[in-house]
Amino acid sequence: MKVVYHGSSVAKLDTIKKRQSIHGEYVYATNNKVIAILTSHEYESEFTYSLGRNSKNEPYHLIERIPGAFDIIYKNSAYIYTLDGSNFKSMNTSLSQVISSEETPVLGEEKIENLTKVIKNLEKENAVKVYRHPSKPDGFARDNSDLIEKLAVGQDFETIRSRYITLLSYYPELLDKVNDKLFSINKTFPGFDTNDLFNIIDYCIERYNQDPHSEPFLKLKLDKFIKLYPIYFKNINLVDICNKKTI
């Protein structure tokens, strides 16, 4: 029987359920156990790291986009689930991803106690090459502007605009490039300005104060904003925010 793998931060799953993404509502898995391990983290992290490779003859490139992201993403344990691959079809991606339109029973579960340690071992085995910020492989956008095109693929304007709001919460320095892309799609769009950026990060702070789990990368976001706009943020105390105190 052909098997596929599904990585998760949740233990003791009996069935892997469908979830909605830009590709549709499917059960997502992979033919490659290494990929299942690297994507088994708790938080959705497309804005904080990149994973891929250019050739089957090279290791996967695991690239930290923002300093400190890996310390959050891979700090916990994880679980690798084995599934019957009979009902899965290939997405033809570099990550060997497969999808199924049916909820899939679990055949087996393997606990990974320490993701960081396992990833270090995978690097020693040349299965993955880890790039901690600011290191990046040749040809990779140093300023993370590749996300601008990536987030726009196959989406309508309002969805793109919404995704760019999240992007700007991580990378406010991309403001001009985001506006250029949005204007190329919709000539009537007035563009985001610095006040919009402040509203975006204020909303992130508000979400954190309501539920810290909803904004696991808040400190990393604030570090970026404070460096870009030190005067605006001169009265904000990072310790108070990260201790869930009202600002």
C-alpha positions as a LaTeX table, in Angstrom:
\begin{tabular}{lrrr}
\hline
Residue & $x$ (\AA) & $y$ (\AA) & $z$ (\AA) \\
\hline
Met1 & 0.00 & 0.00 & 0.00 \\
Lys2 & 1.26 & 3.45 & $-0.89$ \\
Val3 & 1.43 & 5.79 & 2.10 \\
Val4 & 1.63 & 9.58 & 2.42 \\
Tyr5 & 2.48 & 11.80 & 5.38 \\
His6 & 0.74 & 14.64 & 7.18 \\
Gly7 & 2.51 & 16.84 & 9.75 \\
Ser8 & 0.62 & 18.46 & 12.63 \\
Ser9 & 1.14 & 20.09 & 16.02 \\
Val10 & $-1.95$ & 18.25 & 17.31 \\
Ala11 & $-1.72$ & 14.80 & 18.94 \\
Lys12 & $-3.98$ & 11.77 & 18.75 \\
Leu13 & $-5.82$ & 12.55 & 15.53 \\
Asp14 & $-7.95$ & 9.70 & 14.21 \\
Thr15 & $-8.86$ & 11.40 & 10.95 \\
Ile16 & $-7.24$ & 14.16 & 8.91 \\
Lys17 & $-9.96$ & 16.59 & 7.91 \\
Lys18 & $-10.20$ & 18.85 & 4.92 \\
Arg19 & $-9.15$ & 22.47 & 5.22 \\
Gln20 & $-9.69$ & 25.47 & 2.98 \\
Ser21 & $-6.75$ & 27.07 & 1.18 \\
Ile22 & $-6.20$ & 29.04 & $-2.01$ \\
His23 & $-6.22$ & 25.72 & $-3.89$ \\
Gly24 & $-9.61$ & 24.61 & $-2.53$ \\
Glu25 & $-10.90$ & 22.48 & 0.32 \\
Tyr26 & $-8.80$ & 19.32 & 0.60 \\
Val27 & $-6.85$ & 17.05 & 2.90 \\
Tyr28 & $-3.22$ & 18.01 & 2.37 \\
Ala29 & $-0.32$ & 15.58 & 2.70 \\
Thr30 & 3.04 & 14.82 & 1.08 \\
Asn31 & 4.92 & 11.87 & $-0.36$ \\
Asn32 & 8.06 & 13.10 & 1.42 \\
Lys33 & 8.38 & 12.57 & 5.18 \\
Val34 & 10.98 & 15.36 & 5.43 \\
Ile35 & 8.41 & 17.85 & 4.15 \\
Ala36 & 5.84 & 16.56 & 6.64 \\
Ile37 & 8.34 & 17.23 & 9.44 \\
Leu38 & 9.22 & 20.74 & 8.22 \\
Thr39 & 5.53 & 21.70 & 7.92 \\
Ser40 & 4.31 & 20.14 & 11.17 \\
His41 & 4.54 & 23.36 & 13.17 \\
Glu42 & 1.65 & 24.99 & 14.98 \\
Tyr43 & 1.45 & 28.35 & 13.25 \\
Glu44 & 0.60 & 29.27 & 9.68 \\
Ser45 & 3.87 & 30.77 & 8.58 \\
Glu46 & 3.96 & 31.58 & 4.87 \\
Phe47 & 4.97 & 35.13 & 5.77 \\
Thr48 & 7.87 & 34.11 & 8.02 \\
Tyr49 & 9.70 & 31.38 & 6.13 \\
Ser50 & 10.13 & 29.81 & 2.72 \\
Leu51 & 10.57 & 26.13 & 1.85 \\
Gly52 & 11.49 & 24.69 & $-1.52$ \\
Arg53 & 14.27 & 23.63 & $-3.85$ \\
Asn54 & 15.24 & 24.11 & $-7.48$ \\
Ser55 & 16.28 & 20.52 & $-8.22$ \\
Lys56 & 15.72 & 17.01 & $-6.88$ \\
Asn57 & 19.49 & 16.74 & $-6.65$ \\
Glu58 & 19.78 & 19.37 & $-3.91$ \\
Pro59 & 18.48 & 19.56 & $-0.32$ \\
Tyr60 & 15.36 & 21.51 & 0.52 \\
His61 & 16.02 & 25.16 & 1.37 \\
Leu62 & 14.41 & 26.24 & 4.64 \\
Ile63 & 14.72 & 30.03 & 4.72 \\
Glu64 & 13.93 & 32.22 & 7.72 \\
Arg65 & 12.44 & 35.42 & 6.33 \\
Ile66 & 12.32 & 37.40 & 9.57 \\
Pro67 & 14.83 & 37.16 & 12.45 \\
Gly68 & 13.67 & 34.93 & 15.29 \\
Ala69 & 10.86 & 33.23 & 13.35 \\
Phe70 & 12.30 & 29.71 & 13.59 \\
Asp71 & 12.57 & 30.02 & 17.37 \\
Ile72 & 8.78 & 30.41 & 17.44 \\
Ile73 & 7.79 & 28.08 & 14.60 \\
Tyr74 & 9.86 & 25.08 & 15.62 \\
Lys75 & 10.02 & 25.40 & 19.41 \\
Asn76 & 7.45 & 22.70 & 20.20 \\
Ser77 & 6.88 & 19.00 & 19.60 \\
Ala78 & 4.98 & 17.72 & 16.55 \\
Tyr79 & 3.29 & 14.65 & 15.10 \\
Ile80 & 3.72 & 12.89 & 11.78 \\
Tyr81 & 0.67 & 10.93 & 10.61 \\
Thr82 & 0.83 & 8.12 & 8.08 \\
Leu83 & $-2.14$ & 7.90 & 5.70 \\
Asp84 & $-3.30$ & 5.58 & 2.95 \\
Gly85 & $-2.28$ & 7.38 & $-0.23$ \\
Ser86 & $-4.77$ & 5.65 & $-2.53$ \\
Asn87 & $-7.17$ & 8.60 & $-2.76$ \\
Phe88 & $-4.53$ & 11.31 & $-3.05$ \\
Lys89 & $-3.43$ & 13.00 & $-6.24$ \\
Ser90 & $-0.26$ & 14.97 & $-6.88$ \\
Met91 & $-0.22$ & 18.78 & $-6.95$ \\
Asn92 & 3.02 & 18.68 & $-8.96$ \\
Thr93 & 4.87 & 20.96 & $-6.57$ \\
Ser94 & 8.49 & 20.92 & $-5.40$ \\
Leu95 & 7.23 & 19.87 & $-1.95$ \\
Ser96 & 5.75 & 16.60 & $-3.24$ \\
Gln97 & 2.33 & 17.73 & $-2.02$ \\
Val98 & $-0.73$ & 15.56 & $-2.58$ \\
Ile99 & $-4.41$ & 16.28 & $-1.96$ \\
Ser100 & $-7.59$ & 14.34 & $-1.36$ \\
Ser101 & $-11.19$ & 15.51 & $-1.45$ \\
Glu102 & $-12.07$ & 12.98 & 1.27 \\
Glu103 & $-11.36$ & 13.03 & 5.00 \\
Thr104 & $-8.71$ & 10.39 & 5.58 \\
Pro105 & $-8.33$ & 7.95 & 8.51 \\
Val106 & $-4.95$ & 7.85 & 10.25 \\
Leu107 & $-2.89$ & 4.66 & 9.91 \\
Gly108 & $-0.11$ & 5.63 & 12.31 \\
Glu109 & 1.24 & 8.46 & 14.48 \\
Glu110 & 4.86 & 9.35 & 15.28 \\
Lys111 & 5.69 & 11.97 & 17.89 \\
Ile112 & 8.62 & 14.32 & 17.39 \\
Glu113 & 9.70 & 15.57 & 20.81 \\
Asn114 & 11.97 & 18.35 & 19.60 \\
Leu115 & 11.48 & 19.77 & 16.11 \\
Thr116 & 14.56 & 21.97 & 16.27 \\
Lys117 & 16.79 & 18.99 & 17.08 \\
Val118 & 15.28 & 16.85 & 14.31 \\
Ile119 & 15.77 & 19.64 & 11.75 \\
Lys120 & 19.42 & 19.97 & 12.78 \\
Asn121 & 19.82 & 16.22 & 12.18 \\
Leu122 & 18.14 & 16.52 & 8.78 \\
Glu123 & 20.63 & 19.25 & 7.90 \\
Lys124 & 23.53 & 16.99 & 8.89 \\
Glu125 & 22.06 & 14.32 & 6.58 \\
Asn126 & 21.93 & 16.91 & 3.75 \\
Ala127 & 18.15 & 16.54 & 3.48 \\
Val128 & 17.63 & 20.23 & 4.22 \\
Lys129 & 19.74 & 23.39 & 4.15 \\
Val130 & 18.70 & 25.88 & 6.84 \\
Tyr131 & 19.19 & 29.60 & 6.23 \\
Arg132 & 18.81 & 31.67 & 9.39 \\
His133 & 18.08 & 35.34 & 8.76 \\
Pro134 & 19.72 & 37.25 & 7.10 \\
Ser135 & 21.34 & 34.41 & 5.11 \\
Lys136 & 19.57 & 33.49 & 1.88 \\
Pro137 & 20.46 & 31.35 & $-1.13$ \\
Asp138 & 21.58 & 33.01 & $-4.35$ \\
Gly139 & 18.67 & 34.36 & $-6.37$ \\
Phe140 & 16.30 & 34.67 & $-3.40$ \\
Ala141 & 14.83 & 38.15 & $-2.85$ \\
Arg142 & 16.74 & 39.75 & 0.02 \\
Asp143 & 13.82 & 41.99 & 0.98 \\
Asn144 & 11.13 & 39.25 & 0.78 \\
Ser145 & 9.43 & 41.10 & $-2.08$ \\
Asp146 & 8.91 & 37.74 & $-3.82$ \\
Leu147 & 5.89 & 37.37 & $-1.51$ \\
Ile148 & 4.14 & 40.18 & $-3.38$ \\
Glu149 & 3.78 & 38.08 & $-6.52$ \\
Lys150 & 3.29 & 34.82 & $-4.64$ \\
Leu151 & 0.30 & 36.14 & $-2.65$ \\
Ala152 & $-1.41$ & 37.50 & $-5.76$ \\
Val153 & $-1.47$ & 34.32 & $-7.86$ \\
Gly154 & $-5.02$ & 33.32 & $-8.84$ \\
Gln155 & $-6.72$ & 35.77 & $-6.48$ \\
Asp156 & $-9.29$ & 38.54 & $-6.98$ \\
Phe157 & $-8.37$ & 42.12 & $-6.08$ \\
Glu158 & $-10.04$ & 42.23 & $-2.65$ \\
Thr159 & $-8.40$ & 38.96 & $-1.61$ \\
Ile160 & $-5.02$ & 40.24 & $-2.78$ \\
Arg161 & $-5.55$ & 43.51 & $-0.90$ \\
Ser162 & $-6.48$ & 41.61 & 2.27 \\
Arg163 & $-3.42$ & 39.37 & 2.02 \\
Tyr164 & $-1.20$ & 42.40 & 1.46 \\
Ile165 & $-2.49$ & 43.93 & 4.70 \\
Thr166 & $-1.14$ & 40.87 & 6.52 \\
Leu167 & 2.09 & 41.09 & 4.51 \\
Leu168 & 2.58 & 44.71 & 5.55 \\
Ser169 & 2.13 & 43.78 & 9.21 \\
Tyr170 & 5.35 & 41.76 & 8.83 \\
Tyr171 & 7.19 & 43.89 & 6.26 \\
Pro172 & 6.10 & 47.55 & 6.40 \\
Glu173 & 9.22 & 48.38 & 4.38 \\
Leu174 & 7.47 & 46.85 & 1.33 \\
Leu175 & 4.81 & 49.57 & 1.33 \\
Asp176 & 5.84 & 51.17 & $-1.98$ \\
Lys177 & 6.26 & 47.85 & $-3.81$ \\
Val178 & 2.88 & 46.62 & $-2.55$ \\
Asn179 & 1.22 & 49.83 & $-3.76$ \\
Asp180 & 2.89 & 49.50 & $-7.16$ \\
Lys181 & 1.51 & 45.96 & $-7.54$ \\
Leu182 & $-2.00$ & 46.91 & $-6.42$ \\
Phe183 & $-2.04$ & 49.91 & $-8.77$ \\
Ser184 & $-0.98$ & 47.67 & $-11.66$ \\
Ile185 & $-4.09$ & 45.57 & $-10.97$ \\
Asn186 & $-6.53$ & 48.36 & $-10.17$ \\
Lys187 & $-5.69$ & 51.85 & $-11.43$ \\
Thr188 & $-8.28$ & 53.42 & $-9.12$ \\
Phe189 & $-6.73$ & 52.04 & $-5.92$ \\
Pro190 & $-5.46$ & 55.02 & $-3.86$ \\
Gly191 & $-2.73$ & 53.01 & $-2.16$ \\
Phe192 & $-1.79$ & 52.35 & 1.44 \\
Asp193 & 0.00 & 55.06 & 3.42 \\
Thr194 & 1.88 & 55.20 & 6.73 \\
Asn195 & $-1.34$ & 55.84 & 8.66 \\
Asp196 & $-2.67$ & 52.57 & 7.25 \\
Leu197 & 0.49 & 50.85 & 8.46 \\
Phe198 & $-0.03$ & 52.19 & 11.98 \\
Asn199 & $-3.64$ & 51.01 & 11.92 \\
Ile200 & $-2.49$ & 47.56 & 10.79 \\
Ile201 & 0.01 & 47.12 & 13.62 \\
Asp202 & $-2.40$ & 48.64 & 16.15 \\
Tyr203 & $-4.92$ & 45.98 & 15.12 \\
Cys204 & $-2.27$ & 43.28 & 15.66 \\
Ile205 & $-1.58$ & 44.64 & 19.15 \\
Glu206 & $-5.30$ & 44.66 & 19.92 \\
Arg207 & $-5.60$ & 41.03 & 18.77 \\
Tyr208 & $-2.66$ & 40.06 & 20.94 \\
Asn209 & $-4.16$ & 41.71 & 24.01 \\
Gln210 & $-7.37$ & 39.75 & 23.45 \\
Asp211 & $-5.59$ & 36.45 & 22.74 \\
Pro212 & $-1.77$ & 36.21 & 22.63 \\
His213 & $-2.04$ & 32.93 & 20.72 \\
Ser214 & $-3.59$ & 34.79 & 17.77 \\
Glu215 & $-0.44$ & 36.88 & 17.23 \\
Pro216 & 2.56 & 34.64 & 17.93 \\
Phe217 & 4.86 & 36.84 & 15.81 \\
Leu218 & 3.84 & 40.20 & 17.30 \\
Lys219 & 7.22 & 41.02 & 18.82 \\
Leu220 & 8.93 & 40.30 & 15.49 \\
Lys221 & 6.46 & 42.61 & 13.74 \\
Leu222 & 6.93 & 45.38 & 16.29 \\
Asp223 & 10.70 & 45.17 & 15.97 \\
Lys224 & 10.31 & 46.03 & 12.27 \\
Phe225 & 7.89 & 48.92 & 12.88 \\
Ile226 & 9.96 & 50.43 & 15.71 \\
Lys227 & 13.08 & 50.47 & 13.53 \\
Leu228 & 11.21 & 52.12 & 10.66 \\
Tyr229 & 9.13 & 54.56 & 12.71 \\
Pro230 & 10.89 & 55.10 & 16.06 \\
Ile231 & 9.13 & 58.39 & 16.82 \\
Tyr232 & 5.63 & 56.94 & 16.44 \\
Phe233 & 6.47 & 54.03 & 18.73 \\
Lys234 & 8.60 & 55.85 & 21.30 \\
Asn235 & 5.97 & 55.40 & 24.05 \\
Ile236 & 5.36 & 51.68 & 23.45 \\
Asn237 & 6.90 & 49.26 & 25.92 \\
Leu238 & 7.55 & 45.88 & 24.31 \\
Val239 & 7.71 & 44.16 & 27.69 \\
Asp240 & 4.23 & 45.40 & 28.58 \\
Ile241 & 2.82 & 44.21 & 25.27 \\
Cys242 & 4.41 & 40.78 & 25.49 \\
Asn243 & 3.11 & 40.39 & 29.05 \\
Lys244 & $-0.40$ & 41.07 & 27.78 \\
Lys245 & $-0.76$ & 44.40 & 29.58 \\
Thr246 & $-2.96$ & 47.13 & 28.16 \\
Ile247 & $-1.02$ & 49.78 & 26.27 \\
\hline
\end{tabular}
